């Protein structure tokens, strides 16, 4: 099967690396230098156990012509999606699309596309881009996929029978899956980005632990049914399992990129407001992140 991954950041590179073992994979990146690196060096993955695997991928800066039996995986961040939608709208309507973005804001936007097969993914693993052709697998976890429109069988071909480090799981409801991931992101991403610390720091100090507890109480009050199966111990467990990880929002801050705070925190704040609920702690964290982004823009 032909798989085209749009977006050669950490997530796009890691997914492409695993899929390239059983599919022909093309990585579409904005920078010619990175495309040339893929074509020259291949794609290198540093595994959880420190071993290294190389795979051959094709690097391009533009979408190639789409043949039958081709899947498109969109792995750019939410802020770049608006430049991708027009390109996707020109593709054949039967081309399967899989979107791998954090947050909630893209859900309704994507469904305005006319394509017959649309799925959303939630990455439970950790990934870190080391250089233009090297990605580090930072944390074990599945790629959850929920089919919002079309044929599930088209997406089962992504599963590798013998790949224990890249598990594929199917979720029954795309919007609920994205909501649950956004909830967890609300605990880790803003605080780690503001404090410039790894995930484990948040449960190692009383002040940050208190903030996590505050967030949990607020979100539980606003979304009692959705958070019915969540306990505060789940938040602790998340920080423990990803203790050495650099959150995606912290990576954005460290690299002077726009964060995904709008599609994660602001989307959650808006959903709470529709229910007559206010999230003061999350709102404060949201505005602090926005203030750091404005400061970054002023320096440019």
C-alpha positions in Angstrom: 0.0 0.0 0.0 1.1 3.6 -0.7 1.1 5.8 2.4 1.7 9.5 2.2 2.5 11.2 5.5 2.0 15.0 5.4 4.2 16.5 8.1 7.7 15.4 9.0 7.8 16.4 12.7 8.3 13.9 15.5 4.9 12.2 15.1 4.9 12.0 11.4 8.5 10.6 11.3 7.8 8.0 13.9 4.6 6.8 12.3 6.3 6.8 8.9 9.2 4.8 10.3 7.0 2.0 11.6 4.7 1.9 8.6 7.7 1.8 6.1 8.4 -1.8 7.2 5.2 -3.0 5.4 4.2 -0.1 3.1 5.8 2.3 0.6 5.9 5.5 2.5 6.4 9.1 1.3 7.0 11.9 3.7 5.9 15.4 2.6 7.8 18.2 4.4 7.9 22.0 3.9 11.6 22.2 3.8 13.6 20.9 0.8 16.6 20.2 3.0 14.6 17.7 5.0 13.2 16.0 1.9 16.7 15.7 0.6 17.9 14.2 3.9 15.2 11.5 3.7 16.2 10.7 0.1 19.9 10.6 0.9 20.0 9.1 4.4 16.6 7.3 4.7 14.7 7.5 8.0 16.5 6.5 11.2 14.5 5.5 14.3 16.1 5.1 17.8 14.0 2.6 19.6 12.9 2.4 23.3 15.8 -0.1 24.0 18.4 2.1 22.3 18.7 0.0 19.2 18.6 1.8 15.8 16.6 0.9 12.7 16.9 2.4 9.3 14.1 2.5 6.6 13.8 3.8 3.1 11.2 6.5 2.5 10.7 9.1 -0.2 10.9 12.7 0.7 9.0 15.4 -1.1 7.9 19.0 -0.6 4.6 18.7 -2.4 1.9 16.1 -2.6 2.5 13.7 -5.5 -0.2 12.5 -7.8 -2.4 10.1 -5.9 -2.9 6.6 -7.2 -5.4 4.0 -6.2 -4.6 2.1 -3.0 -3.1 5.2 -1.3 -3.7 6.5 2.2 -3.0 10.0 3.4 -1.9 10.6 7.0 -2.0 14.2 8.0 0.5 14.7 10.8 1.0 18.5 10.8 0.1 20.5 13.9 -3.3 22.1 14.0 -2.1 25.6 13.1 -0.9 24.3 9.7 -4.1 22.5 8.8 -5.7 25.5 7.1 -3.0 25.4 4.5 -3.5 21.6 4.0 -7.3 21.5 3.6 -7.3 23.1 0.0 -4.8 20.5 -1.1 -6.8 17.6 0.4 -10.0 18.9 -1.3 -8.4 18.3 -4.7 -7.8 14.6 -3.9 -10.1 11.8 -5.1 -13.0 11.5 -2.7 -12.4 7.8 -2.1 -8.8 8.5 -0.8 -8.7 7.4 2.9 -7.6 10.3 5.2 -6.2 9.9 8.8 -5.7 13.0 10.9 -3.2 12.9 13.8 -3.7 16.3 15.6 -4.0 17.1 19.3 -7.0 18.8 20.6 -10.6 19.2 19.4 -10.7 22.2 17.1 -10.0 20.3 13.9 -12.8 17.8 14.3 -15.7 19.7 12.7 -13.3 21.4 10.2 -12.2 18.0 8.9 -15.7 16.7 8.5 -16.5 19.6 6.1 -14.3 17.7 3.6 -16.2 15.6 1.1 -14.1 12.5 1.4 -15.9 9.2 1.9 -13.3 7.8 4.4 -12.2 9.9 7.3 -10.5 8.8 10.5 -8.9 10.5 13.5 -6.0 9.3 15.5 -4.8 9.7 19.0 -1.1 9.1 19.6 -0.4 7.5 23.0 3.3 7.1 22.4 6.2 9.6 22.8 8.3 10.8 19.9 11.2 13.3 19.7 12.7 14.6 16.5 16.5 14.5 16.8 17.5 15.8 13.4 16.0 16.0 9.9 16.1 12.3 9.4 16.2 10.8 12.9 13.4 10.3 15.3 13.5 8.9 18.9 10.7 6.6 20.2 10.3 8.1 23.7 7.4 6.2 25.2 5.4 3.0 24.6 1.8 3.4 23.6 -0.8 2.6 20.9 -2.0 4.6 18.0 -5.7 4.8 18.6 -7.9 5.2 15.5 -11.6 6.1 15.3 -13.4 5.9 12.0 -15.8 8.9 11.7 -16.8 8.2 8.2 -16.4 5.3 5.8 -14.8 1.8 5.9 -12.8 0.6 8.9 -11.2 -2.1 6.8 -9.3 0.5 4.9 -7.4 1.4 8.0 -6.7 -2.1 9.4 -4.0 -2.5 6.8 -1.8 -0.2 8.9 -1.5 -2.8 11.6 1.7 -4.9 11.6 1.2 -8.4 13.0 4.7 -8.6 14.5 5.3 -5.0 15.6 5.0 -5.0 19.4 6.3 -1.4 19.7 3.7 0.0 17.4 0.2 -1.1 18.5 -2.9 -0.1 16.6 -6.2 0.1 18.5 -9.6 1.1 17.3 -11.9 3.4 19.3 -15.7 3.5 18.8 -16.2 7.3 18.9 -13.8 9.8 17.3 -15.0 12.9 19.1 -14.9 11.2 22.5 -11.4 9.8 21.8 -10.1 13.3 20.9 -11.9 14.8 24.0 -10.3 12.3 26.3 -6.8 12.9 24.9 -7.4 16.7 25.1 -8.4 16.3 28.8 -5.1 14.6 29.6 -3.2 17.2 27.6 -4.7 19.9 29.7 -2.9 18.5 32.7 0.5 18.1 31.3 1.1 20.5 28.3 0.5 24.0 29.7 2.3 23.5 33.0 5.4 21.8 31.4 5.5 24.5 28.7 5.4 27.3 31.2 7.8 25.8 33.7 10.1 24.3 31.0 10.2 20.9 32.7 9.7 17.3 31.7 6.4 15.6 32.6 7.7 13.8 35.7 8.5 17.1 37.4 4.8 17.9 37.9 4.3 15.1 40.4 7.6 15.6 42.2 6.8 18.9 43.8 3.9 20.0 46.0 3.1 23.2 44.2 2.7 21.6 40.7 0.9 18.6 42.3 -1.5 21.1 43.8 -2.1 22.7 40.4 -2.8 19.3 38.9 -5.4 18.7 41.6 -7.0 22.0 41.0 -7.3 21.2 37.3 -8.8 17.8 38.1 -11.5 19.3 40.3 -12.4 21.9 37.7 -12.6 19.5 34.8 -14.5 16.9 36.8 -17.0 19.6 37.7 -17.4 20.7 34.2 -17.5 17.3 32.5 -18.7 14.8 35.1 -20.0 12.2 32.7 -17.0 12.4 30.4 -14.6 12.1 33.3 -16.6 9.4 35.1 -13.9 6.8 34.4 -11.0 9.2 35.2 -9.4 9.3 38.7 -6.7 11.6 39.8 -4.5 8.5 40.0 -4.7 8.4 36.2 -3.1 11.8 36.0 -0.4 10.7 38.4 0.1 7.5 36.3 0.4 9.5 33.1 3.1 11.7 34.6 4.9 8.6 35.9 4.8 6.8 32.6 6.0 9.8 30.6 8.3 11.2 33.3 11.3 11.7 31.0 9.2 13.0 28.1 9.2 16.5 26.7 5.6 17.5 26.1 4.7 18.6 22.6 3.8 22.1 23.9 7.1 22.4 25.7 8.9 21.3 22.5 7.1 24.1 20.6 8.1 26.7 23.2 11.7 25.6 23.2 11.8 25.8 19.4 10.0 29.2 19.2 7.0 27.7 17.5 3.3 28.5 18.0 1.8 26.1 20.5 -1.5 24.1 20.3 -2.9 25.8 23.3 -6.0 27.0 21.3 -7.1 23.5 20.1 -6.4 21.9 23.5 -7.1 24.3 26.4 -9.2 27.0 24.6 -11.4 24.3 23.0 -12.0 22.8 26.5 -12.7 26.2 28.0 -15.3 26.9 25.3 -17.0 23.5 25.8 -17.2 24.2 29.6 -18.6 27.7 29.0 -21.4 26.2 26.9 -22.4 24.2 30.0 -22.3 27.3 32.2 -19.0 26.2 33.8 -15.8 28.2 34.3 -12.3 26.7 34.4 -10.3 29.4 36.3 -7.0 27.5 36.6 -7.0 26.2 33.0 -8.0 29.7 31.8 -5.1 31.3 33.7 -2.6 28.8 32.2 -4.1 29.4 28.8 -3.6 33.2 29.0 0.0 32.7 30.3 0.8 30.6 27.3 -0.7 33.1 25.0 1.3 35.9 26.7 4.5 33.9 26.0 3.5 33.5 22.4 2.9 37.2 22.0 6.3 38.0 23.6 7.9 35.6 21.1 6.2 37.3 18.1 7.4 40.7 19.4 11.0 39.5 19.4 10.8 38.3 15.8 
